[in-house]
């Protein structure tokens, strides 16, 4: 009786009827899904005979409850499969994007380090062919800038020594002395200055 809405048996000789009705609404299918009216009820009549004699008429009205049940279960399975595939796709895309963007993030960080005069180790060559030339170029540029920076530092140190150190005694020269005096005067500290003249030092400079 689960696939029928109404079963009616009518005796033809007396119009006596036997009627059986069954629940129509499936228990696991939401009402909004049933309200879509995807299936129509099937109505059919048959005459019961015995030889040439017609005894009764059977009328059957089906209801689509079982069809809604099967369709709903199939819809749930399809939705579950789609959700799993969609989630797996998102995870795969996220992994691929992170893997693809990791070399770019390293390149950006390296450029910031170079801008701050922090050179460090060269970048590892990525597996992405399109980025290999970029990484090689950045590593070469970083090495050249680092070399130039070191040479400039050495040149600045040399110029500083030339400006403030005596080339023979390797002590502070007149410019260094005046600079120190200016700092002492700016600090407004109490003290004194003593100047010594040694002729033999002048003789040493004359022999050099």
N, CA, C and O of each residue as an XYZ file, in Angstrom:
832
protein
N       0.780     -1.203      0.000
C       0.000      0.000      0.000
C       0.816      1.259      0.000
O       0.245      2.348     -0.060
N       2.129      1.165      0.064
C       2.952      2.353      0.180
C       3.045      3.124     -1.115
O       3.470      4.279     -1.106
N       2.656      2.516     -2.252
C       2.742      3.211     -3.536
C       1.385      3.658     -4.051
O       1.284      4.142     -5.178
N       0.347      3.507     -3.251
C      -0.993      3.875     -3.693
C      -1.588      4.902     -2.739
O      -1.385      4.855     -1.526
N      -2.322      5.822     -3.331
C      -3.046      6.802     -2.533
C      -4.438      6.281     -2.169
O      -4.870      6.375     -1.020
N      -5.127      5.732     -3.164
C      -6.483      5.204     -2.941
C      -6.644      3.924     -3.756
O      -6.248      3.861     -4.920
N      -7.233      2.902     -3.123
C      -7.645      1.680     -3.824
C      -9.143      1.506     -3.555
O      -9.569      1.386     -2.406
N      -9.934      1.494     -4.636
C     -11.386      1.423     -4.481
C     -11.914      0.222     -5.279
O     -11.658      0.102     -6.477
N     -12.645     -0.653     -4.603
C     -13.283     -1.811     -5.236
C     -14.798     -1.600     -5.214
O     -15.398     -1.461     -4.148
N     -15.402     -1.576     -6.388
C     -16.848     -1.324     -6.507
C     -17.523     -2.551     -7.121
O     -17.184     -2.979     -8.224
N     -18.487     -3.105     -6.379
C     -19.265     -4.235     -6.919
C     -20.245     -3.711     -7.952
O     -21.004     -2.783     -7.672
N     -20.237     -4.293     -9.139
C     -21.066     -3.775    -10.227
C     -22.540     -4.096    -10.060
O     -23.391     -3.397    -10.610
N     -22.857     -5.150     -9.304
C     -24.265     -5.517     -9.169
C     -24.970     -4.756     -8.065
O     -26.199     -4.691     -8.041
N     -24.176     -4.157     -7.114
C     -24.823     -3.475     -5.984
C     -24.221     -2.106     -5.674
O     -24.677     -1.424     -4.757
N     -23.209     -1.702     -6.424
C     -22.484     -0.444     -6.164
C     -21.850     -0.402     -4.772
O     -21.521      0.677     -4.279
N     -21.678     -1.537     -4.149
C     -21.008     -1.589     -2.846
C     -19.510     -1.351     -3.062
O     -18.900     -1.935     -3.958
N     -18.933     -0.489     -2.234
C     -17.533     -0.114     -2.402
C     -16.702     -0.469     -1.170
O     -17.148     -0.364     -0.027
N     -15.517     -0.878     -1.453
C     -14.496     -1.052     -0.416
C     -13.355     -0.093     -0.766
O     -12.741     -0.199     -1.828
N     -13.090      0.820      0.124
C     -12.092      1.868     -0.141
C     -10.969      1.768      0.886
O     -11.213      1.643      2.086
N      -9.747      1.825      0.395
C      -8.574      1.875      1.267
C      -7.741      3.104      0.875
O      -7.371      3.277     -0.286
N      -7.462      3.937      1.857
C      -6.639      5.135      1.632
C      -5.329      4.996      2.398
O      -5.288      4.399      3.474
N      -4.265      5.550      1.838
C      -2.936      5.447      2.450
C      -2.307      6.845      2.528
O      -2.635      7.724      1.731
N      -1.403      7.041      3.493
C      -0.742      8.354      3.608
C       0.004      8.713      2.325
O       0.603      7.865      1.664
N      -0.057      9.979      2.009
C       0.565     10.435      0.763
C       1.949     11.034      1.005
O       2.864     10.821      0.209
N       2.103     11.759      2.068
C       3.333     12.518      2.294
C       4.469     11.610      2.739
O       4.319     10.893      3.729
N       5.618     11.614      2.032
C       6.787     10.861      2.484
C       7.343     11.474      3.765
O       7.303     12.690      3.951
N       7.851     10.634      4.629
C       8.282     11.104      5.948
C       9.631     11.806      5.924
O       9.896     12.639      6.790
N      10.496     11.495      4.956
C      11.860     12.043      4.948
C      12.060     13.136      3.908
O      13.164     13.665      3.774
N      11.018     13.481      3.175
C      11.144     14.484      2.115
C      10.542     15.794      2.604
O       9.411     15.795      3.090
N      11.264     16.915      2.490
C      10.709     18.199      2.930
C       9.527     18.628      2.069
O       9.416     18.251      0.903
N       8.657     19.417      2.666
C       7.428     19.812      1.983
C       7.708     20.649      0.741
O       7.015     20.510     -0.267
N       8.734     21.530      0.804
C       9.022     22.374     -0.350
C       9.413     21.545     -1.569
O       9.154     21.933     -2.708
N      10.044     20.390     -1.311
C      10.426     19.521     -2.419
C       9.190     18.867     -3.046
O       9.103     18.717     -4.264
N       8.229     18.476     -2.180
C       6.988     17.876     -2.681
C       6.157     18.911     -3.429
O       5.508     18.595     -4.426
N       6.184     20.166     -2.934
C       5.383     21.226     -3.553
C       5.847     21.578     -4.965
O       5.156     22.305     -5.679
N       6.984     21.080     -5.363
C       7.451     21.331     -6.727
C       6.626     20.559     -7.760
O       6.686     20.854     -8.954
N       5.844     19.554     -7.289
C       4.947     18.785     -8.176
C       5.689     18.196     -9.373
O       5.300     18.370    -10.528
N       6.747     17.508     -9.057
C       7.532     16.884    -10.122
C       6.843     15.646    -10.693
O       7.068     15.283    -11.847
N       6.014     15.008     -9.891
C       5.343     13.782    -10.335
C       3.829     13.947    -10.194
O       3.339     14.523     -9.223
N       3.129     13.447    -11.150
C       1.670     13.466    -11.121
C       1.145     12.088    -10.706
O       1.755     11.055    -10.984
N      -0.025     12.111    -10.020
C      -0.644     10.845     -9.606
C      -1.187     10.103    -10.830
O      -1.690     10.717    -11.771
N      -1.078      8.782    -10.800
C      -1.567      7.933    -11.899
C      -2.909      7.334    -11.495
O      -3.043      6.742    -10.424
N      -3.890      7.495    -12.359
C      -5.255      7.000    -12.091
C      -5.592      5.924    -13.123
O      -5.455      6.137    -14.328
N      -6.038      4.761    -12.629
C      -6.351      3.664    -13.550
C      -7.523      2.839    -13.003
O      -7.720      2.731    -11.793
N      -8.294      2.260    -13.934
C      -9.436      1.408    -13.568
C      -9.344      0.090    -14.323
O      -8.939      0.038    -15.484
N      -9.731     -0.970    -13.626
C      -9.779     -2.284    -14.238
C     -11.053     -2.993    -13.787
O     -11.510     -2.812    -12.658
N     -11.625     -3.807    -14.688
C     -12.838     -4.571    -14.374
C     -12.446     -6.003    -14.044
O     -11.693     -6.647    -14.775
N     -12.977     -6.484    -12.923
C     -12.730     -7.860    -12.497
C     -13.829     -8.734    -13.097
O     -15.014     -8.471    -12.894
N     -13.445     -9.755    -13.822
C     -14.409    -10.629    -14.494
C     -14.216    -12.067    -14.058
O     -13.153    -12.458    -13.575
N     -15.244    -12.823    -14.236
C     -15.206    -14.268    -14.035
C     -15.878    -14.886    -15.255
O     -17.103    -14.947    -15.362
N     -15.044    -15.332    -16.150
C     -15.585    -15.789    -17.424
C     -16.101    -14.599    -18.209
O     -15.353    -13.667    -18.505
N     -17.398    -14.634    -18.550
C     -18.022    -13.526    -19.253
C     -18.732    -12.563    -18.309
O     -19.315    -11.571    -18.745
N     -18.680    -12.851    -17.061
C     -19.426    -12.041    -16.090
C     -18.507    -10.982    -15.478
O     -17.420    -11.307    -15.000
N     -18.940     -9.713    -15.491
C     -18.219     -8.619    -14.848
C     -18.677     -8.505    -13.399
O     -19.846     -8.240    -13.120
N     -17.748     -8.707    -12.498
C     -18.096     -8.734    -11.074
C     -17.885     -7.382    -10.392
O     -18.752     -6.916     -9.652
N     -16.762     -6.768    -10.634
C     -16.445     -5.533     -9.897
C     -15.474     -4.684    -10.714
O     -14.885     -5.112    -11.707
N     -15.355     -3.489    -10.240
C     -14.406     -2.552    -10.859
C     -13.386     -2.113     -9.809
O     -13.748     -1.694     -8.710
N     -12.122     -2.215    -10.164
C     -11.038     -1.797     -9.265
C     -10.461     -0.476     -9.783
O     -10.042     -0.368    -10.935
N     -10.452      0.496     -8.918
C      -9.888      1.814     -9.251
C      -8.672      2.056     -8.357
O      -8.750      1.955     -7.132
N      -7.576      2.370     -8.982
C      -6.320      2.588     -8.245
C      -5.797      3.989     -8.572
O      -5.667      4.362     -9.738
N      -5.508      4.740     -7.537
C      -4.870      6.062     -7.679
C      -3.528      5.996     -6.948
O      -3.470      5.877     -5.724
N      -2.492      6.076     -7.707
C      -1.157      6.007     -7.092
C      -0.758      7.375     -6.534
O      -1.306      8.408     -6.920
N       0.191      7.353     -5.634
C       0.773      8.625     -5.184
C       2.287      8.545     -5.347
O       2.868      7.469     -5.199
N       2.935      9.673     -5.650
C       4.364      9.664     -5.984
C       5.279      9.669     -4.759
O       6.420     10.124     -4.851
N       4.811      9.181     -3.634
C       5.646      9.231     -2.430
C       6.956      8.501     -2.589
O       8.011      9.023     -2.228
N       6.899      7.269     -3.137
C       8.134      6.498     -3.312
C       9.076      7.185     -4.293
O      10.292      7.196     -4.102
N       8.489      7.765     -5.358
C       9.328      8.468     -6.336
C      10.000      9.683     -5.708
O      11.176      9.946     -5.961
N       9.251     10.428     -4.884
C       9.850     11.568     -4.185
C      10.948     11.111     -3.224
O      11.987     11.760     -3.101
N      10.707      9.988     -2.547
C      11.719      9.450     -1.628
C      13.011      9.142     -2.380
O      14.093      9.555     -1.962
N      12.892      8.416     -3.490
C      14.080      8.035     -4.249
C      14.773      9.255     -4.851
O      16.000      9.362     -4.830
N      13.966     10.173     -5.387
C      14.565     11.371     -5.978
C      15.259     12.222     -4.923
O      16.337     12.762     -5.169
N      14.647     12.344     -3.750
C      15.250     13.133     -2.677
C      16.554     12.504     -2.197
O      17.541     13.209     -1.987
N      16.565     11.187     -2.024
C      17.792     10.509     -1.612
C      18.882     10.667     -2.671
O      20.051     10.878     -2.346
N      18.483     10.562     -3.947
C      19.464     10.783     -5.007
C      19.984     12.207     -5.015
O      21.167     12.442     -5.260
N      19.098     13.161     -4.747
C      19.513     14.564     -4.683
C      20.494     14.794     -3.534
O      21.477     15.520     -3.682
N      20.217     14.167     -2.387
C      21.121     14.311     -1.236
C      22.487     13.716     -1.555
O      23.518     14.313     -1.244
N      22.493     12.533     -2.179
C      23.774     11.910     -2.534
C      24.531     12.759     -3.551
O      25.747     12.924     -3.452
N      23.802     13.297     -4.528
C      24.450     14.143     -5.529
C      25.003     15.418     -4.903
O      26.109     15.850     -5.227
N      24.221     16.017     -4.002
C      24.679     17.231     -3.332
C      25.890     16.951     -2.453
O      26.815     17.760     -2.394
N      25.889     15.811     -1.771
C      27.033     15.444     -0.928
C      28.280     15.232     -1.780
O      29.365     15.703     -1.440
N      28.109     14.511     -2.901
C      29.252     14.276     -3.783
C      29.780     15.590     -4.353
O      30.991     15.801     -4.428
N      28.857     16.476     -4.757
C      29.280     17.775     -5.290
C      30.011     18.593     -4.232
O      31.000     19.260     -4.533
N      29.524     18.541     -2.990
C      30.171     19.295     -1.906
C      31.577     18.780     -1.653
O      32.508     19.561     -1.456
N      31.728     17.447     -1.660
C      33.058     16.863     -1.446
C      33.999     17.258     -2.579
O      35.147     17.635     -2.343
N      33.496     17.167     -3.822
C      34.330     17.535     -4.969
C      34.679     19.020     -4.925
O      35.813     19.404     -5.211
N      33.707     19.851     -4.567
C      33.947     21.295     -4.491
C      34.979     21.622     -3.417
O      35.873     22.441     -3.632
N      34.847     20.973     -2.252
C      35.802     21.211     -1.170
C      37.191     20.727     -1.552
O      38.185     21.406     -1.294
N      37.258     19.543     -2.174
C      38.558     19.035     -2.615
C      39.176     19.962     -3.660
O      40.387     20.184     -3.666
N      38.329     20.505     -4.548
C      38.834     21.447     -5.540
C      39.378     22.718     -4.915
O      40.417     23.231     -5.330
N      38.664     23.229     -3.904
C      39.149     24.431     -3.211
C      40.486     24.180     -2.528
O      41.391     25.012     -2.584
N      40.601     23.011     -1.877
C      41.860     22.679     -1.201
C      42.993     22.566     -2.218
O      44.095     23.067     -1.991
N      42.711     21.899     -3.347
C      43.741     21.743     -4.375
C      44.152     23.093     -4.958
O      45.339     23.358     -5.151
N      43.165     23.943     -5.237
C      43.473     25.268     -5.791
C      44.262     26.106     -4.786
O      45.204     26.809     -5.154
N      43.866     26.023     -3.506
C      44.585     26.768     -2.471
C      46.031     26.303     -2.370
O      46.942     27.119     -2.229
N      46.243     24.984     -2.441
C      47.607     24.443     -2.365
C      48.431     24.895     -3.565
O      49.585     25.300     -3.425
N      47.817     24.821     -4.755
C      48.541     25.216     -5.967
C      48.890     26.703     -5.930
O      49.991     27.097     -6.315
N      47.945     27.530     -5.465
C      48.210     28.966     -5.391
C      49.310     29.283     -4.391
O      50.198     30.090     -4.668
N      49.248     28.632     -3.204
C      50.305     28.879     -2.210
C      51.662     28.447     -2.746
O      52.667     29.130     -2.552
N      51.676     27.311     -3.418
C      52.939     26.826     -3.971
C      53.454     27.746     -5.068
O      54.660     27.964     -5.192
N      52.529     28.288     -5.870
C      52.933     29.177     -6.956
C      53.352     30.550     -6.442
O      54.261     31.172     -6.993
N      52.688     31.024     -5.382
C      52.968     32.366     -4.867
C      54.139     32.397     -3.899
O      54.653     33.472     -3.590
N      54.574     31.234     -3.412
C      55.685     31.205     -2.457
C      56.951     31.819     -3.045
O      57.585     32.628     -2.368
N      57.362     31.470     -4.294
C      58.546     32.139     -4.858
C      58.359     33.643     -4.999
O      59.305     34.404     -4.796
N      57.141     34.087     -5.347
C      56.896     35.526     -5.473
C      57.039     36.224     -4.130
O      57.587     37.323     -4.052
N      56.543     35.581     -3.063
C      56.691     36.164     -1.726
C      58.164     36.251     -1.341
O      58.595     37.234     -0.738
N      58.937     35.218     -1.692
C      60.376     35.243     -1.397
C      61.071     36.354     -2.182
O      61.980     37.004     -1.665
N      60.647     36.574     -3.433
C      61.235     37.639     -4.249
C      60.936     39.006     -3.642
O      61.821     39.858     -3.561
N      59.691     39.215     -3.217
C      59.314     40.494     -2.603
C      60.123     40.742     -1.331
O      60.613     41.849     -1.107
N      60.260     39.708     -0.498
C      61.034     39.848      0.742
C      62.499     40.160      0.432
O      63.122     40.983      1.102
N      63.039     39.496     -0.585
C      64.432     39.732     -0.962
C      64.625     41.172     -1.417
O      65.634     41.789     -1.076
N      63.688     41.720     -2.174
C      63.799     43.097     -2.636
C      63.744     44.071     -1.462
O      64.467     45.068     -1.449
N      62.886     43.787     -0.470
C      62.848     44.632      0.729
C      64.180     44.558      1.479
O      64.680     45.575      1.959
N      64.751     43.363      1.580
C      66.038     43.204      2.271
C      67.135     43.978      1.551
O      67.962     44.630      2.189
N      67.141     43.907      0.224
C      68.156     44.639     -0.542
C      67.996     46.139     -0.336
O      68.985     46.861     -0.210
N      66.741     46.613     -0.303
C      66.496     48.041     -0.078
C      66.998     48.487      1.288
O      67.359     49.650      1.468
N      67.024     47.557      2.262
C      67.511     47.869      3.611
C      68.967     47.460      3.809
O      69.445     47.365      4.939
N      69.675     47.217      2.689
C      71.091     46.821      2.744
C      71.305     45.535      3.534
O      72.322     45.369      4.207
N      70.334     44.630      3.444
C      70.452     43.306      4.051
C      70.435     42.292      2.913
O      69.401     42.077      2.280
N      71.577     41.674      2.660
C      71.710     40.853      1.460
C      71.481     39.367      1.742
O      70.700     38.725      1.041
N      72.137     38.821      2.737
C      71.882     37.438      3.119
C      72.217     36.442      2.019
O      73.011     36.717      1.120
N      71.577     35.262      2.120
C      71.818     34.192      1.165
C      71.024     34.440     -0.117
O      69.957     35.053     -0.079
N      71.545     33.962     -1.260
C      70.791     34.117     -2.513
C      69.509     33.294     -2.500
O      69.389     32.315     -1.763
N      68.567     33.703     -3.319
C      67.296     32.990     -3.418
C      67.490     31.621     -4.057
O      68.308     31.454     -4.962
N      66.729     30.650     -3.577
C      66.740     29.322     -4.181
C      65.990     29.365     -5.507
O      64.932     29.986     -5.615
N      66.543     28.706     -6.501
C      65.890     28.711     -7.811
C      64.572     27.949     -7.732
O      64.549     26.803     -7.284
N      63.475     28.570     -8.161
C      62.164     27.908     -8.075
C      61.999     26.855     -9.164
O      62.778     26.785    -10.114
N      60.965     26.041     -8.997
C      60.652     25.029    -10.006
C      59.874     25.623    -11.180
O      59.830     25.044    -12.265
N      59.269     26.772    -10.951
C      58.524     27.433    -12.024
C      59.497     28.034    -13.030
O      60.308     28.891    -12.680
N      59.415     27.585    -14.278
C      60.379     28.008    -15.285
C      60.321     29.512    -15.528
O      61.349     30.147    -15.767
N      59.127     30.077    -15.467
C      58.982     31.504    -15.752
C      59.670     32.383    -14.714
O      59.997     33.536    -14.997
N      59.892     31.849    -13.510
C      60.491     32.650    -12.441
C      61.986     32.407    -12.289
O      62.649     33.123    -11.538
N      62.533     31.409    -12.989
C      63.963     31.103    -12.831
C      64.811     32.291    -13.272
O      65.744     32.687    -12.573
N      64.484     32.859    -14.436
C      65.258     34.000    -14.935
C      65.134     35.195    -13.997
O      66.102     35.930    -13.796
N      63.949     35.395    -13.423
C      63.744     36.508    -12.492
C      64.596     36.326    -11.243
O      65.257     37.263    -10.796
N      64.580     35.114    -10.676
C      65.355     34.840     -9.461
C      66.847     34.960     -9.736
O      67.582     35.523     -8.925
N      67.303     34.435    -10.877
C      68.727     34.554    -11.216
C      69.128     36.022    -11.354
O      70.202     36.423    -10.905
N      68.263     36.817    -11.976
C      68.571     38.236    -12.123
C      68.635     38.959    -10.789
O      69.500     39.808    -10.580
N      67.716     38.623     -9.879
C      67.714     39.255     -8.557
C      68.953     38.845     -7.769
O      69.559     39.679     -7.096
N      69.336     37.576     -7.843
C      70.538     37.119     -7.138
C      71.781     37.823     -7.670
O      72.653     38.223     -6.899
N      71.860     37.972     -8.988
C      73.006     38.669     -9.582
C      73.020     40.139     -9.160
O      74.069     40.680     -8.810
N      71.856     40.775     -9.196
C      71.771     42.175     -8.785
C      72.146     42.331     -7.319
O      72.852     43.270     -6.953
N      71.669     41.400     -6.467
C      71.979     41.462     -5.045
C      73.478     41.331     -4.803
O      74.046     42.049     -3.980
N      74.123     40.402     -5.531
C      75.567     40.214     -5.365
C      76.334     41.458     -5.799
O      77.297     41.852     -5.140
N      75.919     42.079     -6.899
C      76.601     43.283     -7.381
C      76.405     44.455     -6.426
O      77.341     45.206     -6.152
N      75.180     44.605     -5.921
C      74.928     45.699     -4.978
C      75.704     45.478     -3.686
O      76.252     46.425     -3.120
N      75.755     44.231     -3.217
C      76.509     43.938     -1.992
C      77.987     44.241     -2.179
O      78.621     44.825     -1.300
N      78.547     43.840     -3.337
C      79.955     44.125     -3.615
C      80.199     45.627     -3.683
O      81.181     46.125     -3.132
N      79.305     46.349     -4.358
C      79.447     47.800     -4.455
C      79.325     48.454     -3.084
O      80.043     49.405     -2.776
N      78.410     47.939     -2.260
C      78.225     48.489     -0.921
C      79.485     48.302     -0.078
O      79.894     49.210      0.645
N      80.099     47.122     -0.174
C      81.330     46.864      0.586
C      82.469     47.752      0.100
O      83.255     48.262      0.899
N      82.549     47.931     -1.217
C      83.608     48.792     -1.752
C      83.407     50.237     -1.314
O      84.372     50.931     -0.993
N      82.159     50.690     -1.299
C      81.885     52.053     -0.835
C      82.208     52.205      0.645
O      82.707     53.247      1.070
N      81.926     51.165      1.433
C      82.251     51.224      2.859
C      83.760     51.303      3.066
O      84.243     52.048      3.918
N      84.508     50.514      2.264
C      85.970     50.569      2.371
C      86.492     51.936      1.950
O      87.409     52.478      2.568
N      85.902     52.491      0.891
C      86.334     53.807      0.424
C      86.018     54.884      1.459
O      86.820     55.792      1.679
N      84.847     54.784      2.093
C      84.495     55.749      3.136
C      85.444     55.634      4.318
O      85.835     56.644      4.904
N      85.821     54.395      4.674
C      86.766     54.205      5.776
C      88.134     54.774      5.420
O      88.817     55.362      6.258
N      88.523     54.584      4.145
C      89.821     55.114      3.709
C      89.821     56.641      3.727
O      90.788     57.260      4.171
N      88.742     57.241      3.247
C      88.666     58.703      3.243
C      88.624     59.258      4.661
O      89.191     60.314      4.942
N      87.949     58.539      5.546
C      87.894     58.980      6.941
C      89.285     58.935      7.565
O      89.696     59.851      8.278
N      90.004     57.839      7.278
C      91.366     57.736      7.815
C      92.266     58.814      7.223
O      93.119     59.374      7.912
N      92.066     59.095      5.942
C      92.885     60.124      5.289
C      92.585     61.511      5.845
O      93.470     62.364      5.909
N      91.330     61.735      6.250
C      90.939     63.053      6.732
C      91.319     63.282      8.186
O      91.588     64.419      8.573
N      91.349     62.224      9.009
C      91.528     62.413     10.450
C      92.752     61.709     11.026
O      93.042     61.892     12.208
N      93.476     60.921     10.254
C      94.640     60.221     10.790
C      95.907     60.688     10.090
O      95.922     60.956      8.888
N      96.963     60.775     10.880
C      98.271     61.114     10.338
C      98.847     59.867      9.661
O      98.883     58.802     10.277
N      99.299     59.978      8.401
C      99.753     58.784      7.683
C     101.019     58.158      8.262
O     101.275     56.976      8.033
N     101.804     58.913      8.993
C     103.060     58.374      9.518
C     102.873     57.800     10.915
O     103.256     56.661     11.179
N     102.288     58.586     11.804
C     102.124     58.134     13.189
C     100.861     57.309     13.399
O     100.718     56.628     14.415
N      99.942     57.373     12.429
C      98.646     56.693     12.544
C      97.817     57.219     13.717
O      96.898     56.550     14.189
N      98.157     58.433     14.185
C      97.388     59.076     15.245
C      96.503     60.159     14.636
O      96.612     60.480     13.453
N      95.622     60.716     15.476
C      94.750     61.767     14.992
C      95.539     62.986     14.548
O      96.489     63.394     15.217
N      95.145     63.576     13.409
C      95.839     64.748     12.893
C      95.168     66.030     13.393
O      94.364     66.000     14.325
N      95.513     67.162     12.755
C      94.997     68.451     13.194
C      93.466     68.501     13.072
O      92.792     69.015     13.965
N      92.919     67.973     11.979
C      91.462     67.977     11.798
C      90.769     67.165     12.888
O      89.725     67.562     13.407
N      91.360     66.030     13.225
C      90.791     65.203     14.288
C      90.837     65.957     15.618
O      89.888     65.911     16.401
N      91.946     66.646     15.861
C      92.107     67.379     17.113
C      91.078     68.510     17.212
O      90.452     68.694     18.256
N      90.905     69.271     16.116
C      89.941     70.372     16.128
C      88.520     69.839     16.323
O      87.723     70.443     17.041
N      88.209     68.734     15.698
C      86.879     68.134     15.842
C      86.616     67.718     17.288
O      85.516     67.916     17.803
N      87.619     67.146     17.938
C      87.469     66.745     19.333
C      87.286     67.960     20.241
O      86.479     67.938     21.170
N      88.053     69.028     19.955
C      87.932     70.242     20.759
C      86.535     70.841     20.615
O      85.945     71.290     21.598
N      86.006     70.848     19.387
C      84.653     71.377     19.170
C      83.621     70.573     19.958
O      82.685     71.147     20.514
N      83.780     69.276     20.008
C      82.845     68.450     20.776
C      82.946     68.744     22.271
O      81.936     68.821     22.970
N      84.169     68.906     22.746
C      84.332     69.208     24.178
C      83.712     70.566     24.523
O      83.067     70.711     25.561
N      83.908     71.551     23.657
C      83.335     72.867     23.912
C      81.804     72.824     23.854
O      81.131     73.518     24.617
N      81.265     72.017     22.957
C      79.810     71.907     22.857
C      79.214     71.254     24.098
O      78.091     71.578     24.483
N      79.940     70.348     24.725
C      79.457     69.690     25.938
C      79.598     70.572     27.179
O      79.067     70.232     28.236
N      80.302     71.693     27.068
C      80.483     72.644     28.168
C      81.046     71.955     29.422
O      80.572     72.176     30.536
N      82.036     71.143     29.216
C      82.706     70.475     30.342
C      83.926     71.287     30.749
O      84.486     72.049     29.961
N      84.317     71.102     31.993
C      85.491     71.802     32.508
C      86.731     70.952     32.252
O      86.697     69.726     32.356
N      87.810     71.619     31.922
C      89.047     70.899     31.668
C      90.094     71.838     31.113
O      89.900     73.053     31.079
N      91.183     71.281     30.687
C      92.262     72.081     30.145
C      92.921     71.373     28.983
O      92.708     70.182     28.758
N      93.719     72.115     28.254
C      94.422     71.578     27.094
C      95.900     71.892     27.269
O      96.275     73.005     27.639
N      96.730     70.897     26.997
C      98.182     71.079     27.075
C      98.777     70.772     25.718
O      98.474     69.739     25.123
N      99.629     71.669     25.221
C     100.293     71.475     23.937
C     101.778     71.275     24.197
O     102.412     72.061     24.900
N     102.310     70.230     23.628
C     103.728     69.908     23.783
C     104.413     69.993     22.428
O     103.866     69.559     21.414
N     105.573     70.538     22.423
C     106.341     70.632     21.183
C     107.613     69.804     21.349
O     108.427     70.067     22.234
N     107.771     68.811     20.493
C     108.956     67.947     20.538
C     109.666     68.071     19.197
O     109.134     67.673     18.161
N     110.883     68.633     19.229
C     111.595     68.869     17.974
C     111.983     67.571     17.281
O     112.057     67.510     16.054
N     112.234     66.525     18.083
C     112.689     65.278     17.444
C     111.582     64.640     16.598
O     111.856     63.887     15.664
N     110.327     64.956     16.942
C     109.232     64.429     16.112
C     109.267     65.092     14.738
O     109.053     64.437     13.717
N     109.543     66.411     14.722
C     109.665     67.090     13.438
C     110.814     66.531     12.623
O     110.717     66.423     11.401
N     111.908     66.173     13.295
C     113.034     65.580     12.569
C     112.630     64.245     11.939
O     113.043     63.915     10.828
N     111.823     63.494     12.665
C     111.373     62.194     12.119
C     110.531     62.400     10.871
O     110.682     61.666      9.894
N     109.634     63.401     10.892
C     108.789     63.666      9.725
C     109.632     64.107      8.539
O     109.328     63.772      7.394
N     110.706     64.869      8.819
C     111.548     65.324      7.718
C     112.300     64.182      7.064
O     112.609     64.237      5.874
N     112.596     63.148      7.838
C     113.327     62.012      7.270
C     112.408     61.040      6.528
O     112.879     60.199      5.763
N     111.109     61.156      6.752
C     110.161     60.233      6.102
C     109.877     60.680      4.664
O     109.105     60.032      3.957
